[in-house]
Amino acid sequence: MNSTIQLYDATLRDGMGGGGMSLTAQEKLRVVERLDALGVDMIEAGFPSSNPKEAELFELLAAAPLEHAQIVAFGMTRRRDSAAEEDEGLKVLAASIAPIVTLVGKSSMLHVEKVVRVSPEENLAMISESIAFLVGEGKRVLFDAEHFFDGWRADPGYAIETLRAAAAAGTERLVLCDTNGGSLPAQITAAVSAVREALPELAVGIHTHDDAGCAVANSLVAIDAGATQVQGTINGIGERTGNANLVTIIADLQIKMGIEVLPEGRITRLTETAHFVDELLNRAPNPAQPYVGKNAFAHKAGMHAAGVSADSSTFEHVEPGSVGNRSDVIVSELAGRATIADKGNSAGLGLDDATSARIVERVKELEHLGYQFEAADGSFELLMRRESGQYEPLFRLESWRVTVEQQSDGEVSSEATIAIWLGDERYERTATGNGPVNALDSALRSAVTELHPEVGKVELVNYKVRILDEGHGTDAVTRVLIDASDGESVWGTIGVGENVIAASWQALVDSLEYGQQPGRRKENG
């Protein structure tokens, strides 16, 4: 087993194949920034021009200053009966800003005959010519051997031939894909070992799906058998039952197997990164997810609680803080304070122990009410500022009111009126909008920008609502997440309440106030 393992994240491409998974280009950029901060080596951004959203993402990535990760473009081998240099998809890949291209080709005779519908020889030519073209254009190429394990079990000779064709054309890595997700660990081990024996000079990667519930296990045994790159998605999202969960794999490799796959100190960011992606996708984090789930280190009263109180290792397989999580029985106040103090230092607040402890307790209270701050960094910083006395309110609220009216012709109009105080001056404004939140936003900005014209630079780039207690029907508690941007950075804010407009108002106000805090104003020039 190699002690150096490369992490390859496919959340933005393969992960988006899951039901209900969708992110804007700006949200995808935020995911890239979080993965880069975590220490992931390669981030697959998708097809450079498969649709306008992907084209926008690659434009954003061209200007993104990444510290660690490399961006990977994804594409397919040339079309049948056409030249590689004339293939539009390959030309787009060659022209993309990504230095690395993952190229998918068939390694299963079944797919060659039934899906691509070409001869075995033409499939080999499609692989070799496509890779050679991209290498000739200066790209580093990874060959994704699609359906490799199914193909190897049916016809091992031909499956290996597809890898030989890729190797001869200049690929730097052979990525073996369990595309249907039906393989078991012993089958993965046998196939990877056979590839390492047949092509010992070439690096191997592993890409698995979870249809048989073995994606993480299959990834780990592939590494044991000699793979030096592991591909997966954050929280295992993906088509059908999902991809290999890269979050679990990272923790298993680094904590259980002693392989340092992240830069020093970064593994404690694992929980917040996992929850951040879930929040952006507007889905509740899986409480039972290994390592990072809310219940991963939760213990009920009785023998377990008593055991953990005496020695956490009695019922916890790792120390929760090692992955940025916490135990629900033994809440380490020092660890909690340390985390808050670190975030406070990052915001330039310099929190003392007493303030940090008070913030920890306040966060617990708010989480009980439905708040989650993983994707609401702006609201969390405002919370720290309020508790530490370093908060400057943008205004004082007197009242707000929203009316929504539908005419007989179906046209719907929204109007909002706000009354606020800016210093000693009272401002009342009314505005219309294409919805109640938009109307509130317009009314608030029309007043605030008279004294703070810089508020006009802050744009709301995303708005999401989630029902927290669905059994209550229309009177359920709702959580609202808003993403805002000043053109240089993006931040998230949150509001929670039984009234969705009131919750939206909370998140809206936070989004504007965060952009105007003293440290933010200095940071933005």
C-alpha angles and dihedrals in degrees: 000000000000115000092214114072124178119220116220119186120204098175096117095052114019093026092057089063089078120102113276094004113140135145132177119239090256091051090049089054089054089052090050090052092050093047090049090050090049091054105250111164102214130021119196107216097184136238108347094224109010089122139350092268092057091046089053091049093054089049089053092046091053088066098036114112103219120191102200117353129085121217119237127199120210129216147139135259118269121289118266117272094015135101119255093230090055096047109112094210093053092047090054090050091049091052096045124111091240113105091204129054126196107207120195122212137164121269097169120087089211091061093042090057102034105030110025091026098207134121119273089250093052091051090054089049091050089054098045098041094047094050093044091052094052093044088051088053090056100260127137106230132208115193114221104205098207118212088001098152095048089046093048093052091049099040114000093178095059094041089057090046091060089055092048090052090052092046093050091050093056109265113159095209140023111218111199111210128204088197097171092043094225101119125109126221096258090053091050092050093050094049097045090048090052091051093048089051094047096043107022094159096061128078117242131212132192127223117179139175127211104233091121093037092250105101096114094040091047090052092051096048089048088057090048087053093052111280112143100189127055123196127200146126133258108269090359095276117166147104119333107342093355142250130289108297104246091193092061092041092053092052093045093050097045102035103028102030100032095234111141102221097157130054114266114291096007099105090077086069092062097097096046091047092051092048092044092059092047092050092050088052088051094236130124113256112249104257091205096051111130116260098351106045120110089243097041089103101020120129130189123220117281133050095347094051092046091048094049090047090056096041123351092212090069091078105005119078093202135013105271094223091059088077097031095261130116140218120250092214103040105036106188103220091188091053090045092050091046091054092049092045090052092051090046091052090050088056092046094246103123098212120202123221095261093051092045090052091049091051091050090055092045091052090052091052093049094045088055088057092051104270119139119183102190092101095023102075092150094056091045093054090049089052090053090048093050093049093046096046093245097113126118113194114219091218144338116255121228098170147315132206133189129194126189120193131184120200126214090257090060097255113142124203131186127202128184131192122193133184116197140160122233105188106310094337124096118215127192120186137173125199140167127224145172088264139004095268092048090050092050090048092051094047093048094048093048089060102037097046091065089074099018108038090169088074085077089071092062112092128187105232101175141017126190134176127197128186108227102190105030094179090072093065118203094356093056123129112263132203119211123198122192127186117205133184137195091198092264104057140009127226136181130226133187141210129184131191148114089262110067093204092052090048089049090051090055092052092043094052092046091051091057097038094051091056090054101048114122095252091047093050091051092045092052094048 
